[in-house]
Amino acid sequence: MTITPTDPAEPWPAPRALAPVDVTVSLPGSKSLTNRALLLAAIADGPSVVRRALRSRDTLLMAGALTAIGAAVDTSGEDWTVTPGAFDRDAGVDCGLAGTVMRFVPPVAALSTGAISFDGDEHMRNRPVGEVLSALRSLGIEISEGDRLPFTVRGAGSVPGGAVTVDASKSSQFISALLLAGARYDKGVDVRHVGAPVPSLPHIEMTVQMLREQGVEVDDSDADRWRVAPGRVAPVDLVVEPDLSNAAPFLALAAVSGGSVTVRDWPRRTTQAGDALRQILADMGCTVSLTTDGLTVEGPASLNGVELDLHDVGELAPAVAALCALADTPSRLTGIEHIRGHETDRLAALATELSALGAHVTELEDGLEISPAPLHGGLFRTYADHRMAHAGVIIGAAVEGVLVENVATTSKTFPDFADFWSGLFPS
């Protein structure tokens, strides 16, 4: 597949680790938790607070979307407050590059009496949302024609709710979008998935857990079926966990430098997909320990290649692929065809950029095969994708002369990432 890069800024010289890196870091909060909490707070039956909310482009877009349709979201402090309001106005929602805004907000906008228009960055017009729109139309919601951005939702003040069938094989967010708003529908919502297995199931588990914490009754006892009962949504009071997927490049830094990196406040129990890094890095030869200090990864003398099915944790694929390109034995990553529909076609992008730096990469329909080969410096393009930037800086930590295009795209989930990352390297 041909992909077109985006280059709005000068390439950034990725710092190289010339010695083992030994650091302890505190990471910003989870985007997935923050945006789900904000949305639930907007439809709760009283004021809410989201503590240690992630302040990033995606979360500010969510706050702006909810404010536009009628809630009041105060993002001025570390803890964000949300006061529900009347969804009774016409409004425009900027989705940017935030899939959670594009997919999660329309089911809530269906509760409005206004016309809510949605659009976003140019690339967002290629990302799938049609299953969510089709489900809403089947529930009686008026939505402009088409299955991509831009579109307009014209609500009637309430949604009858009931049974819907979706094919969520391209994104688990199609399921979460309907579940998050379902308690506010007259009959709740009964969502059935048909098609290939749903990717990224931990994200649906996160949604279900958060709904239950707000007093919403959810029945997920049947495979590929989720039922949300109608009822109140209790006000949110949540302390947001660190974003464990954003931990990937930092823990990878220990792996490629032979050093030690500790991420503070790593939860003992979590629904975040990033928790899978513990086992993945252990499989690659790292020493991994979880203590009261956090999660510590110590790098080995050399990295092992791995064979992994990343279907449930596809967001980790770019960082894992970068590590595999630095390993001493071959790797095979599968189960991730769905990441072709993320911020960019991540499989095509990874194959292109890793190969450009000397890696031997074979692009599969649902993954990548990566064989050991000497890597060299050069431009690593990111395609306006924060996870691609993470892959680039991991390679750059081990290979001299790597230039990362548009490293600022990391602001999607980690503001000031480049300065933070550079500060970890011994001077």
N, C-alpha and C positions, 0 to 999 in steps of 0.2 A: 504494500500500500504506500502511496506517495503522501508524505506529510510535509506541511509548510511550517517552518520555524518562525518564531516571533523574536525580534531583536530590538527592543525599545531602548536599550542601554548599552554602554560599553561593556565588553566582556570583563569579568572579574577574575583576577589571578587567585586561584584557590591556594591557600597556604598548605605547605607540605610538612608532615611530621618528620623531622630529622632525628628525633629521639622519642622514646616511649612517653606518651602523654599520660599524666597522672592527675586527674581532676575530679571534683565533685560539683555537680550542676543541679540547679533548680530550674525546671522547665515550666513554660506557660501552661494554662489549663487546656482541657480537651475541647476541641471545636465541636465534636459530636455531642458531648454532654451539654455544653453551653447552649447550642442552638436548640436542642430538644427542650431544655429547661425553659428557655425564653418563650418558645411557642406554647408550652403547657401553661406557663404563667399568664400568657395573654388570654387564655380561655378559662382560667381558674375563677373561682367565685370570691376572690379577694386579693389584696395586694400580695406580691411575692418578692423574694430576694434571691438572686443568684450570686453566691459568694465566690470570690476569686475567679470571676468570669474571664475567659480568654478575650483579650482585646486584639482583634485582628480584622482583616478585611471581611472575611466571611461572617464573623459574628456581628460586626457593625452593620453589614448589609441585612442580616436578620433583624437586628434591632430597628433599623430604618424601615424595613418592610412592615413589621408589626405596628410601628408608630403610624405609618401611612394609612393603614386600614382602621386605626382607631384606638389602639392601646397606647399607654404612656410608658416609655422605656427610658430610664435615666441611666446613662452610661458614664456619668462624670467621675465616679469613684471606682475603687477596686471591686466593691460589691455593687451589682446592678439591681435596681428596683424596677418592678413591672407592675403597673396598675391597669387592670382590664378596663376597656371602654366600650362604647357602643360602636359596633361595626355598621355605620350608617352613612358612609360617604363614598364618593368616587375617588379613586386613588391610582397612582402609578407605582409599581414595585420594580426596583432595580435589582436583578438577580446577580449582576456581576458575573463571576465564575463560580458561584456557590450553588452546587446541586441541591443542598438542603433547603435553600430559599426557593429555588425554582419548583421543587417537588413537595415540600412540606407546607408552604404557605397557601397554595390554591385550595386545599380542602378546608382551611380555616376561612379563606376569603369567600367560600361558598356560603358561609353564615352571615355575610354582609347583605345589606340592602342596596349597596352601591355597585358600580362597575369598576372592577379592579383589573388594571392592565399590567401585564408582566413582560419584561424584556431584560436583556443583559448584554454582556460582552459578545462580540461577534462569534467567538467559538461556541458560546452557550447555545447558539441557534442550531448547533449540530448534535447536542447532547439529548439523549432520549428522555421524554416526559409523557409521551402519548398514552402509556398505560394508565397513568394517574388521571389524565384528562378524560379518557374513555370511561374509567370507573365512575368519575363524577357525573359525566353525562348520563350513565346508566342509572344514577340515583336521582335524576331529574334536574341537574344543574345546567344552566345555560352557559355554554362556553363557545367562543368564536371558533370557526372552522380551523382545522389543522392539528398537527400533533407535535409541533415544535414551537419554540419562541419565535415571534411574539404571539401572545394570546390574551384574551380578556375573559374574566369570570364575572358573570352577572348573577349575583345571589338574590334570594327572595327572603332573606332574614332567618331562614331555617332550612334544614336538610332532612328529608324523611328518613334517610338511612336504609339499612337492610343489607341484603346479600350482594356481593360483587365478586367477579372473577377477574384476576389479572395474571399476566405472564411476567413474573418478576425475575426472569433468568438473566436480565441485563443489569438489574440493580435491586438490592434489598430495600433501597429507599422508597420504591413504589409501595411496598407493604407498610413501612413505617409511616409514610405520609398519611395513609388512610387511618391507621390505628391511632395516631396522635390526636386527630380531630374527632374520632368516632364517638367518644362519650358525649359530645355535644349534639349529636344527631338524634332525631326523635326516637328512632328504633335502634340506636347504636349502629354498629357495622359488623358484618360477617364477611371476612376476606378469605377467599380461596385462591391459592396459586396453582396454575396449570403450566406445564412446560418443563424445561430442563431445570435441574436443581437450582435453588435460590443461592446466589453468592453472598458472601459476607454475612452469614447468619448471626454472628455475634452482635451486629448492629441492630438486628431485630430483637434479639434478647435484651439489649440495652433499652430499646424502646419499651418493651413489655415490662421490664423491671421498673422503669421510671413511671410508667402509668400506674402500676400497682402501688408505688410509693405515694402517689397522689390520690389514692383511694379508688382508683378506677378498676372495675372488675374485668379481667382479661382471661379468656379460656384459650390456651394454646395446646390442649391435650391431644388434638388430632394433628397428624402430619400435614403440613402445607395448608393449615387452616387456623385463622386467628379470629376470635369473636370478642368484641368490645361492647360491654353493656352500656346503655344510656345512663347518665347520672352526673353528679357533680365532679368537678376536678378541684381537689383541695389546693390551696395556695402553696407555692413552691418555696422551700427553704433548703437550698442545696449548696454544699461546698464542692466546687468542681475539682475533679482529680487532674493531675498532670496529664498532658496528651502523650500517651504511651507510643503512638505511632510516630510522633515527632521526636521521640527518643532514639529512633533508629540510627540517624547519622552519628549521634554522640556515642552510643554503645559501639557502633561500627568503628569509631575512631580508636577505641581500645583494641579492637580486633586487628586493625591494619597497622597500628604502631607498636604492638606488643606491650601496651601500657595498661592502665587501669582507669576506668571511668565509673563513677557512682552517680546514679540519678536518684535524688532525694524523693521521699514521699511516695515511693512506688507502692500501690495498694496490694494488700494481701489477697483480696478477692476483687475481681473487676469483670465487667463485660466488654472491656475495650479489646479490640483485635490486637493492639500492640503488645499485649501480654505474651503473645506467641513468640516474641523475640527471645525470651528466655531459653526456650527449647531450640530454636533455630540456631542461635549463637553457640549453644552447647554442642549441637550436632556439627558445627563447623570447627570445633576444637577449642573454643573459649572456655574459661572457668567462670561460672555464673553463680552468684549467691545473693539471696534476698534476706536482709537483716533489718533491724530497726533503723539503720542508717539509710536504707534504700536498696536499690538493685545495683550490684557491682558486677562488672564484666572485666575480666583480665584476658588480654590477648595472648594467643599462642605464638610459637616461633614461626609457624606457617598455618595457613587456613586450609581446611578440608573442603572439597566440593561436596555438594549435597543433591539428593533427589527429593524434591518436596512438591506436594500438592498444596498450593496456596489459595485454593478456591475460597476459603472462608476468611482469608486475611490478605486479599489482593492488594490492599493499599501499601503493604510492606514490600511488594515485589521490586520496585525500583532500587531500594536500598539493598535488598538481598541480592539482586542481580549484580549490582556493583561489587559486592563482596565476592560473589562467585567469579567475577572477572579477575579477581586478585588471588584466587585460590590456586593450589598446586595440583588439583585433580578436577576432572570434569564435573559439571553440574547439569541438572535437568529440572526446570521449574515448570509445572503444569497446573491446569485447572483455573487459568486466569484469562480466558478469552474475554470475559466481561470488562477487563480493564482497557480494552480498546475503546470503550465508550466513556472513559473518564475525561479529565481535563484535556488530554490528547489521546491518541492511540498509543498507549504506553508500551505495548509490545513492539510496534514498529519503531517507535522513538528510541527505546532502549537498544534494539538491535542495530539501528543506524548509528547512534552515538558511541556505543561501546566498540563497535567495529571500526569506527573512524579513529579510535585511539589504539587500534591494534588487536583488539580482542577477537577471538574466533567465536562468532555467535550465529546460531541457526534459529531463525524465527519459525515457530510452530503455530498451528492454528490456535492453540490454547496455551502457549507458553514459549519458553526459550531453552535451547541447549547451549551451554557455554563451556568451551574447552580452554585449558591453560595456554597463554601466549604472552610474550613480553608486551607491555603497554608503553606508550609514549605520550608526550604532551600534545596539546592541541586544543581546539575549541570544542566544548561540550555544550550543545544546544539544549534548551529547556522547554521550548514550545509553550511558554506561559504556564508551566506546570510545576508546582512547588515540590512534588515528589521527584521529578526529574532533576531539579536543582540539588536535592539531597543526594541523589546518585552521583552527580557531578563532583560535589565536594568530597565525597568518600573516596572516589578515584583520585582526586587531587591531593588528598592527604598522603597517598602512597606513591604518586607519580609526579615527577617534576614537570612543571610547565603546563598544567591544565588550566584553561580559561573557561569559566562558567558564564554562559550567556544569561543575562537578565536574572541574576541571583535575587533581585528584589521581589521576584514572584513568590518567594517564601513568606512574604507578609500575609499571604492568604491565611496562614495558620500560625506564623511565628514572626511578629514584628522585630525588626533589627537583628534578624538571624545572622547576617554576614558579620557584623561587628561582634556579636556574641561568639560566633564560631572562631573568628580570628583570635579572640582573646584567650582561647584555650591552648594555643600553641606556644611552647617555650621560645622566648626571644633569643 
